[in-house]
């Protein structure tokens, strides 16, 4: 669900490919000015809420240069003009996909998963978890495996994991559930055997998530900067890790405000290791290392005390 949608229009014929304009200053294939980068920063912020810092200029050039080559366009100005003039959802999607970073791994930031396991074991069933920056699937599958370990296979069958991302390309990889063995070799032999199928023949060196794990996860495209997520359920926990760092403070506040009504009372919000929401919202209080708890109870009132990562109450105002 892209932030910018437009009616379908007949695609313009791309201009004939000519020798790319070269920047004398940089020696790159395409001229890339400060004005081009400023325009890119404005467009990606409007489309996806992403705030590109100055040091992302080289990244923006290298990734979007592929779009210029694919479209047979000679300058960034021409490409950005076409992006706005055509307002083609497919090209906006390609533009956004090019500028999003998808660094992930199975059981990344591992301290979160025992907390999740202990938490869901005490929750009313069925349990639902939303992974809001799913990337290529490693994180939502790690959540699903944790639910199976905590609830047992029969209990986990009632559970669900919603996996969303703005990038459709990485979602397709996640849905496939196929990975290089190097991506899972750090897992215990028990987890490898329980949760993965080993590839043979032409698929040697690959693994595939087992069907019972895959069945818990539903992949959907969603843009966290959309005003309405079109979600009509509530979650026991939301994972929003290492994505808020790309948003400015007002956008972070808006996203957290949209999370609040989508969480069950006492629900947990898991953040990335470099993210701090303490000064962004009053809807969530710090409960442990990058783990936040929804502050309202079932009546909608704000809860007066805070708890640590194991659920033990602490005096208000004491950071975990």
Secondary structure in CASP SS format (residue, H / E / C, confidence):
PFRMAT SS
TARGET T0000
AUTHOR 0000-0000-0000
METHOD secondary structure of the structure
MODEL  1
X C 1.00
X C 1.00
X C 1.00
X C 1.00
X C 1.00
X C 1.00
X C 1.00
X C 1.00
X C 1.00
X C 1.00
X C 1.00
X C 1.00
X C 1.00
X C 1.00
X C 1.00
X C 1.00
X C 1.00
X C 1.00
X C 1.00
X C 1.00
X C 1.00
X C 1.00
X C 1.00
X C 1.00
X C 1.00
X C 1.00
X C 1.00
X C 1.00
X C 1.00
X C 1.00
X C 1.00
X C 1.00
X C 1.00
X H 1.00
X H 1.00
X H 1.00
X H 1.00
X H 1.00
X H 1.00
X H 1.00
X H 1.00
X H 1.00
X H 1.00
X H 1.00
X H 1.00
X H 1.00
X H 1.00
X H 1.00
X C 1.00
X E 1.00
X C 1.00
X C 1.00
X C 1.00
X H 1.00
X H 1.00
X H 1.00
X H 1.00
X H 1.00
X H 1.00
X H 1.00
X H 1.00
X H 1.00
X H 1.00
X H 1.00
X H 1.00
X H 1.00
X H 1.00
X H 1.00
X H 1.00
X H 1.00
X H 1.00
X C 1.00
X C 1.00
X C 1.00
X C 1.00
X H 1.00
X H 1.00
X H 1.00
X H 1.00
X H 1.00
X H 1.00
X H 1.00
X H 1.00
X H 1.00
X H 1.00
X H 1.00
X C 1.00
X C 1.00
X H 1.00
X H 1.00
X H 1.00
X H 1.00
X H 1.00
X H 1.00
X H 1.00
X H 1.00
X H 1.00
X H 1.00
X H 1.00
X C 1.00
X C 1.00
X C 1.00
X C 1.00
X C 1.00
X C 1.00
X C 1.00
X C 1.00
X C 1.00
X C 1.00
X C 1.00
X H 1.00
X H 1.00
X H 1.00
X H 1.00
X H 1.00
X H 1.00
X H 1.00
X H 1.00
X H 1.00
X H 1.00
X H 1.00
X C 1.00
X C 1.00
X C 1.00
X C 1.00
X C 1.00
X C 1.00
X E 1.00
X E 1.00
X E 1.00
X E 1.00
X C 1.00
X C 1.00
X C 1.00
X C 1.00
X C 1.00
X C 1.00
X H 1.00
X H 1.00
X H 1.00
X H 1.00
X H 1.00
X H 1.00
X H 1.00
X H 1.00
X H 1.00
X H 1.00
X H 1.00
X H 1.00
X H 1.00
X H 1.00
X H 1.00
X H 1.00
X H 1.00
X H 1.00
X H 1.00
X C 1.00
X C 1.00
X C 1.00
X E 1.00
X E 1.00
X E 1.00
X E 1.00
X E 1.00
X E 1.00
X C 1.00
X C 1.00
X H 1.00
X H 1.00
X H 1.00
X H 1.00
X H 1.00
X H 1.00
X H 1.00
X H 1.00
X H 1.00
X C 1.00
X E 1.00
X E 1.00
X E 1.00
X H 1.00
X H 1.00
X H 1.00
X C 1.00
X C 1.00
X C 1.00
X C 1.00
X C 1.00
X H 1.00
X H 1.00
X H 1.00
X H 1.00
X H 1.00
X H 1.00
X H 1.00
X E 1.00
X E 1.00
X E 1.00
X C 1.00
X C 1.00
X H 1.00
X H 1.00
X H 1.00
X C 1.00
X C 1.00
X E 1.00
X E 1.00
X E 1.00
X E 1.00
X C 1.00
X H 1.00
X H 1.00
X H 1.00
X H 1.00
X C 1.00
X C 1.00
X E 1.00
X E 1.00
X E 1.00
X E 1.00
X E 1.00
X C 1.00
X C 1.00
X C 1.00
X C 1.00
X C 1.00
X C 1.00
X C 1.00
X C 1.00
X C 1.00
X C 1.00
X C 1.00
X C 1.00
X C 1.00
X E 1.00
X E 1.00
X E 1.00
X E 1.00
X E 1.00
X E 1.00
X C 1.00
X C 1.00
X C 1.00
X H 1.00
X H 1.00
X H 1.00
X E 1.00
X C 1.00
X H 1.00
X H 1.00
X H 1.00
X H 1.00
X H 1.00
X H 1.00
X H 1.00
X H 1.00
X H 1.00
X H 1.00
X H 1.00
X H 1.00
X C 1.00
X C 1.00
X E 1.00
X E 1.00
X E 1.00
X E 1.00
X E 1.00
X E 1.00
X E 1.00
X E 1.00
X E 1.00
X C 1.00
X C 1.00
X C 1.00
X C 1.00
X C 1.00
X C 1.00
X C 1.00
X C 1.00
X C 1.00
X C 1.00
X C 1.00
X C 1.00
X E 1.00
X E 1.00
X E 1.00
X E 1.00
X E 1.00
X C 1.00
X C 1.00
X E 1.00
X E 1.00
X E 1.00
X E 1.00
X C 1.00
X E 1.00
X C 1.00
X C 1.00
X C 1.00
X C 1.00
X C 1.00
X E 1.00
X C 1.00
X C 1.00
X C 1.00
X E 1.00
X E 1.00
X C 1.00
X C 1.00
X C 1.00
X C 1.00
X C 1.00
X E 1.00
X E 1.00
X C 1.00
X C 1.00
X C 1.00
X C 1.00
X C 1.00
X C 1.00
END
